[in-house]
Amino acid sequence: MRLNGYLVKSTVVAALGGLLFGFDTVVISGTTSGLTAAYNLSPFMKGFTVSAALWGTVVGSLLAGIPGDRFGRRDSLRIMAVLYLISAIGCAVAWNWTALVIFRFIGGLGIGGSSVLGPMYIAEIAPAAWRGRLVGFFQFNVVFGILVAYLSNFAIGLGHFGDAEWRWDLGVAAIPAAFFLVMLFTIPRSPRWLVKKQRIAEAREVLKMTGDANYERDLQEISASIDAEHGHANEPLFSPRHRLPIFLAVSIAFFNQFAGINAILYYLNDIFASAGFSKVSSSLQAVLIGLTNLIFTMIAMSVIDKFGRKKLLLIGAVGTSLCLLGVAGVFATNTHTNLLIWLLVTYIAFFAFSQGAVIWVYISEVFPNRVRAKGQSLGSFTHWIMAALISLGFPAVARWSKPLPFVFFAAITVLQFFVVLFLYPETKGASLEELQKELSAV
């Protein structure tokens, strides 16, 4: 099947939530020194400030499935866009530390909701042969947003805004947030959500508009998988038949965060500073890491539907564990600090090629149509609560022992290799309805 323009446009617009997701989660890395000086933050309070948005993502991801099921994936994304906008403007004008934390929390609600709704929407409009690449575009936008955040922090740093620099860093996100909100009025609803609401004619039209050559057959398969007319559309997530999808979603989210990615991204400038690098050189190296993240995400997107999800995860687990052990060695010996940037760049490359590209695709695939919104929320919730805990604790642990966090992250990636090798099924090339039959005890 060839992609048509309407499908591509719908994917790109939904994936803009990923760009804001990436930008908002990482832009804080360039503000830690300014916020510490402005509010006299201790290491624990700095960790709490950085993690404020992440606690919002925990709540947002946990609750996003509710409006996602009630109002639809697309309309719920509009709510997320409004939250992004409020957060960016609020952070720019925050009148004290409490206000800043509240507005960062609001932004986190948008991030958490987008991490559920964006990949789910794209998975539900994408044909099976292209689903990995199209849902992967959400992750592409996440890492593109990370790169844009690093570039933005670097550019604003050159503007010499002084004590107000962190306000500019956080407030500039209002521009893409407003654009995201406007563009969400130009894309259709999810056809699978429409079938779930028994709006069959509308679902048929969306399938036709997105270029599905076998839309009648696919519509029948979707209807059969949801069986809304017999009252099964809203079955509970936590039942024995869904135990494998639940395990897969929770475990991949756990491994994603305990590989250390967000601890490294959020505290990148601090990590470089602890190794003796200046603020300007740290910001430039952050841009290099952001660019590496983008390039290897693009490479992964180009092969994910050919190589498969499982093979990428296995390759990444080996590479990231070796790099993390190297970083731990640098800090343990206080030698070869010039290798730190290259170890972190290589780590980011392996992570982007594997877990970074796979996680949102995999979580969006493994759940049946009837419980996808709830399952996506569970996977995303697990991801974000782990991220929040790690970002909260990393400064204090790293202050006590610089190499210890990286040794721990390396051990987790070794464990991940064996769990993926023996327990993870491959999902490439199968329709969502086929995967439902394979992974759920229906």
C-alpha positions in Angstrom: 0.0 0.0 0.0 1.2 3.5 -0.8 0.8 6.3 1.6 -1.6 9.1 0.6 -1.4 12.8 1.5 -4.3 12.7 4.0 -2.8 9.9 6.0 0.6 11.6 6.1 -0.9 14.9 7.2 -2.9 13.3 9.9 0.2 11.5 11.2 2.4 14.6 11.1 -0.2 16.7 13.0 -0.8 14.0 15.7 3.0 13.6 16.0 3.4 17.4 16.8 2.3 16.4 20.3 5.6 14.4 20.4 7.6 17.5 19.5 6.1 19.4 22.4 6.6 16.3 24.6 10.3 16.2 23.7 10.8 19.9 24.0 9.0 20.4 27.3 10.6 17.4 29.1 14.2 18.4 28.2 14.2 22.2 28.0 14.5 22.2 31.8 18.1 20.9 31.5 19.2 24.4 30.4 17.5 26.1 33.3 18.8 24.1 36.3 21.6 26.5 37.2 19.4 29.6 36.7 16.6 28.1 38.8 19.0 27.0 41.5 20.4 30.5 41.8 17.0 32.2 41.6 15.4 30.1 44.3 18.4 28.8 46.2 17.6 25.2 45.6 19.2 22.3 47.4 20.0 19.1 45.4 16.8 17.6 46.5 14.7 20.7 45.7 16.4 20.9 42.3 15.4 17.3 41.7 11.8 18.1 42.8 11.7 21.1 40.4 12.9 19.1 37.5 10.5 16.3 38.3 7.5 18.6 38.7 6.5 18.1 35.0 7.1 14.4 35.3 4.6 14.1 38.2 2.2 15.8 35.8 2.9 13.2 33.2 2.2 10.5 35.6 -1.3 11.9 36.3 -1.8 12.9 32.6 -0.9 9.4 31.3 -3.0 7.7 33.9 -6.1 9.7 33.1 -5.7 10.3 29.4 -7.5 7.1 28.4 -10.8 8.4 30.0 -11.2 11.4 27.6 -9.6 9.3 24.9 -12.4 6.9 25.1 -15.2 9.4 25.8 -14.4 12.2 23.4 -12.0 10.5 21.0 -8.3 10.5 20.5 -8.2 13.6 18.3 -10.4 15.8 20.4 -8.5 14.8 23.6 -5.3 15.9 21.9 -6.8 19.3 21.6 -7.1 19.4 25.4 -3.4 18.5 25.6 -2.4 21.3 23.3 -4.3 23.8 25.5 -2.4 22.4 28.6 0.9 22.9 26.7 0.0 26.5 25.9 -1.0 27.3 29.5 2.2 25.8 30.9 4.5 27.7 28.5 3.0 31.1 29.2 2.7 30.4 32.9 6.3 29.4 33.3 7.4 32.5 31.4 5.6 34.8 33.8 5.9 32.6 37.0 5.9 35.0 40.0 7.5 32.5 42.5 8.8 29.0 42.8 5.4 27.5 43.7 3.8 29.0 40.6 6.6 27.7 38.4 6.2 24.2 39.8 2.4 24.3 39.2 2.7 25.4 35.6 5.4 22.8 35.0 3.0 20.2 36.4 0.3 21.4 34.0 2.7 21.0 31.1 3.4 17.5 32.4 -0.3 16.7 32.1 -0.1 17.6 28.5 3.0 15.5 28.0 1.6 12.5 29.7 -1.7 12.7 27.8 0.1 13.2 24.5 2.3 10.1 25.1 -0.9 8.1 25.3 -3.1 9.7 22.7 -0.6 10.5 20.0 0.8 7.0 19.3 -2.7 5.5 19.8 -4.3 7.8 17.3 -1.5 7.1 14.7 -1.6 3.3 15.3 -5.4 3.3 14.7 -5.3 5.2 11.4 -2.1 3.5 10.0 -2.1 0.4 7.7 -0.2 -2.6 9.2 2.7 -2.4 6.7 3.5 1.2 7.6 2.4 1.2 11.3 5.9 1.0 12.8 7.2 3.8 10.7 4.2 6.0 11.1 3.9 5.6 14.9 7.7 5.9 15.0 7.2 9.4 13.6 5.8 10.3 17.0 9.1 9.3 18.5 11.0 11.1 15.7 9.2 14.3 16.8 10.0 13.6 20.4 13.7 13.5 19.7 13.4 16.4 17.2 11.7 18.3 20.1 14.7 17.4 22.3 17.1 18.7 19.7 15.1 21.9 19.3 15.1 22.4 23.1 18.9 22.1 23.2 19.3 24.4 20.3 16.8 26.9 21.8 18.6 26.8 25.2 22.0 27.4 23.4 20.6 30.3 21.3 18.8 31.9 24.2 22.0 31.6 26.2 23.8 33.6 23.6 21.2 36.4 24.0 22.5 37.3 27.5 19.1 37.6 29.1 20.7 37.3 32.6 18.4 36.3 35.4 15.4 36.1 33.0 17.1 33.5 30.7 15.2 30.5 32.2 11.9 32.3 31.6 12.7 32.6 27.9 13.9 28.9 27.8 10.5 27.7 29.2 8.2 30.2 27.6 9.2 29.8 23.9 7.2 26.5 23.8 4.0 28.6 23.5 4.7 29.0 19.8 4.6 25.4 18.7 1.8 24.7 21.3 -0.5 27.2 19.6 0.4 25.8 16.1 -0.4 22.2 17.4 -3.8 23.3 18.6 -4.8 25.0 15.3 -3.7 22.0 13.2 -5.7 19.5 15.2 -8.8 21.0 13.7 -7.7 19.7 10.3 -7.5 15.9 10.9 -10.1 13.2 11.2 -11.2 11.1 14.2 -9.7 7.6 14.7 -11.7 5.0 12.6 -11.4 2.4 15.4 -12.8 4.9 18.0 -15.7 5.7 15.6 -16.5 2.0 15.3 -16.3 1.6 19.1 -19.0 4.4 19.2 -21.0 2.5 16.5 -20.5 5.4 14.0 -19.8 3.0 11.2 -20.4 5.3 8.3 -17.9 7.9 9.6 -15.3 5.2 10.2 -15.8 3.9 6.6 -15.2 7.5 5.3 -12.0 7.9 7.3 -10.6 4.6 6.1 -11.4 5.6 2.5 -9.8 9.1 2.9 -6.6 7.6 4.4 -6.2 5.4 1.4 -7.3 2.0 2.6 -7.9 0.0 -0.6 -9.8 -2.8 1.3 -11.7 -0.5 3.6 -14.9 -2.7 3.7 -13.0 -5.8 4.7 -10.9 -3.9 7.3 -14.0 -2.2 8.6 -15.6 -5.6 9.2 -12.5 -6.9 11.0 -12.4 -3.8 13.2 -16.1 -4.2 14.0 -15.7 -7.9 14.9 -12.7 -7.1 17.1 -14.6 -4.5 19.1 -18.0 -6.1 19.0 -19.5 -2.9 20.2 -23.0 -3.8 19.2 -23.0 -6.7 21.8 -21.8 -4.5 24.6 -18.2 -5.6 24.8 -16.5 -2.3 23.8 -15.7 -1.2 27.3 -14.4 -4.4 29.0 -12.0 -4.0 31.9 -8.2 -4.0 31.2 -7.2 -6.1 34.2 -8.4 -9.5 33.3 -6.6 -12.8 32.6 -7.0 -12.5 28.9 -4.9 -9.3 28.8 -2.0 -10.5 31.0 0.5 -10.8 28.2 -0.2 -7.3 26.7 -0.1 -5.8 30.2 3.3 -7.5 31.0 4.7 -6.3 27.7 3.6 -2.7 28.1 4.7 -2.4 31.7 8.0 -4.1 31.2 9.1 -2.1 28.1 8.2 1.1 29.9 10.1 0.0 33.0 13.2 -0.9 31.0 13.0 2.3 28.9 13.4 4.5 32.0 15.7 2.3 34.0 18.2 2.4 31.1 18.8 6.0 32.4 17.7 8.0 29.4 15.8 10.7 31.1 18.3 11.1 34.0 20.9 11.7 31.4 18.8 14.0 29.2 17.5 16.1 32.1 20.8 16.5 33.9 23.1 16.5 30.8 24.6 19.9 31.6 25.1 18.9 35.2 26.8 15.7 34.2 29.2 17.6 31.9 29.8 20.2 34.6 30.7 17.5 37.2 33.4 16.3 34.7 34.8 19.8 34.4 33.2 21.2 31.3 32.1 24.9 31.0 28.5 26.0 30.6 28.9 26.9 26.9 30.8 23.7 26.0 28.1 21.7 27.9 25.4 23.3 25.9 27.2 22.7 22.6 27.7 19.0 23.5 24.0 18.7 24.4 23.2 19.9 20.9 25.5 17.1 19.5 23.7 14.5 21.6 20.3 15.8 20.5 21.4 15.6 16.9 22.7 12.1 17.4 19.3 11.2 18.9 17.5 12.5 15.9 19.7 10.8 13.3 19.6 7.3 14.9 15.8 7.6 15.4 15.5 8.3 11.7 17.6 5.2 10.9 15.5 3.1 13.3 12.3 4.4 11.7 13.5 3.3 8.3 14.1 -0.3 9.3 11.7 -1.0 12.1 9.1 -2.6 9.8 11.8 -4.6 8.1 14.0 -5.7 11.0 11.2 -5.8 13.6 10.8 -4.4 17.1 12.5 -7.3 18.9 15.8 -7.2 17.0 16.2 -3.5 17.6 15.6 -3.9 21.3 18.3 -6.6 21.6 20.9 -4.6 19.7 20.2 -1.5 21.8 20.5 -3.4 25.1 24.0 -4.6 24.3 25.2 -1.2 23.1 23.7 0.9 25.9 25.0 -1.4 28.7 28.6 -1.1 27.4 28.4 2.7 27.1 26.9 3.1 30.6 29.7 1.0 32.1 32.2 3.2 30.3 30.6 6.4 31.8 30.7 4.8 35.2 34.4 4.0 34.7 35.2 7.6 33.8 33.6 8.9 37.0 35.0 6.1 39.1 38.6 6.8 38.0 38.3 10.6 37.3 40.4 9.9 34.2 39.7 10.1 30.4 37.0 12.7 30.9 37.5 13.5 27.2 35.8 10.2 26.5 32.6 11.2 28.3 31.0 13.0 25.4 31.7 10.1 23.0 30.4 7.5 25.4 27.2 9.5 25.9 26.8 10.1 22.2 27.2 6.4 21.5 24.8 5.6 24.3 22.2 7.9 22.8 22.7 6.4 19.4 22.0 2.9 20.6 19.1 4.0 22.7 17.5 6.0 19.9 18.0 3.0 17.5 16.3 0.6 19.9 14.1 1.6 22.9 13.6 5.1 21.8 12.1 4.1 18.5 10.3 1.0 19.7 8.5 1.9 22.9 5.5 3.9 21.7 5.1 1.7 18.7 5.1 -1.5 20.8 2.7 -0.2 23.5 0.3 1.0 20.8 0.2 -2.4 19.1 -0.1 -5.0 21.9 -3.5 -4.2 23.3 -6.9 -5.2 21.8 -9.0 -2.5 20.2 -11.5 -2.7 23.1 -9.0 -1.8 25.8 -6.3 0.1 23.8 -6.9 3.4 25.5 -6.7 1.9 29.0 -3.6 -0.2 28.1 -1.8 2.7 26.5 -2.5 4.7 29.6 -1.0 1.9 31.8 2.1 1.7 29.7 2.6 5.4 29.6 1.9 5.7 33.3 4.5 3.2 34.1 7.0 5.0 31.9 6.4 8.4 33.5 6.3 7.3 37.1 9.6 5.6 36.7 11.0 8.8 35.0 9.7 10.9 37.8 11.3 8.8 40.5 14.6 8.6 38.7 14.7 12.4 38.0 13.9 13.1 41.6 16.6 10.8 43.0 19.4 11.1 40.5 21.0 14.4 41.8 21.2 13.1 45.4 22.5 9.6 44.4 25.0 11.1 41.9 26.2 13.5 44.6 26.9 10.6 46.9 28.5 8.5 44.2 29.0 9.7 40.6 29.5 6.2 39.0 26.8 4.4 41.0 23.7 5.5 38.9 25.4 4.4 35.7 26.4 1.0 37.0 22.8 0.5 38.1 21.4 1.5 34.7 23.9 -0.8 32.9 22.7 -3.8 35.1 19.1 -3.1 34.1 19.9 -3.0 30.4 21.6 -6.4 30.7 18.5 -7.8 32.4 16.4 -6.3 29.6 18.3 -8.2 26.9 17.3 -11.6 28.4 13.7 -10.6 29.1 13.3 -9.4 25.5 15.1 -12.4 24.0 12.9 -15.0 25.8 9.6 -13.3 26.4 8.9 -10.6 23.8 6.9 -11.5 20.6 7.6 -9.8 17.3 4.7 -7.6 16.1 5.9 -6.3 12.7 3.7 -6.7 9.7 0.5 -7.8 11.5 -2.7 -5.8 11.7 -3.9 -4.7 15.1 -6.8 -7.2 14.8 -4.4 -10.1 14.0 -2.2 -9.1 17.0 -5.3 -9.1 19.2 -5.9 -12.7 18.4 -2.3 -13.7 18.9 -1.5 -11.8 22.2 -4.8 -12.0 24.0 -6.5 -15.1 25.4 -9.8 -14.3 23.6 
